[in-house]
């Protein structure tokens, strides 16, 4: 498992739906949880909260 925390703290709102601008919303969901399998000495991402990471190696 690979996890990267947000670069900034969450805004002080009750729900993500309460965020009214795109930049703040993108910052709020800027984190990663990825699951990888070891294949031929490399770790290949099998599932991720960032879909473009699936199939890449770490």
N, C-alpha and C positions, 0 to 999 in steps of 0.2 A: 504494500500500500504506500502510495506517495501522497502527501498532503502539503499544500501550501496555504498559509493563512492570508487573510486580506492584507493589502498594503496600508490600508487606513482603517480606523475604527468605524464601526457601524454608526449611521446617523441615529439620533435620538427620536425615533418614531416607533409607533406600536406595530405597524405592519409595513412590508415593502410597498404595498399598494398606496401607502400614504406619501411616498416619495414622489415629488412632482416634477423633477427634472432628470433627464436621461443620464447625465454625467454622474450624479449622485447615486442613481440606481445601479449603474455599471460598477461603481466603486463598492457598493454594498454587496454585490454578488461576485466580486473579484476574489475567488478562492478556488482551490482545486482539490478534488478527491479522485485519485486514479488507482486502479488495480492492475497489476502487471503479472505476467508469467515469465519465468526464466526459460529462454529458448536459446540453445547453442551459445551459452555464456553471456547473453544480453537479456535485458528485461524489456519485454514488449507489453505495452499498455493494452489491456483487453477491454476495459470499461473506464469511463471518466466523466466527470461533470463538464469537461471541456471536450466536446465531441471530436474536434479536429486532432486531439492527441491520440485517439484510438488507432492502433496499428503502428505507432511510432515507438522507438526504443529510448530507454533512459540509461 
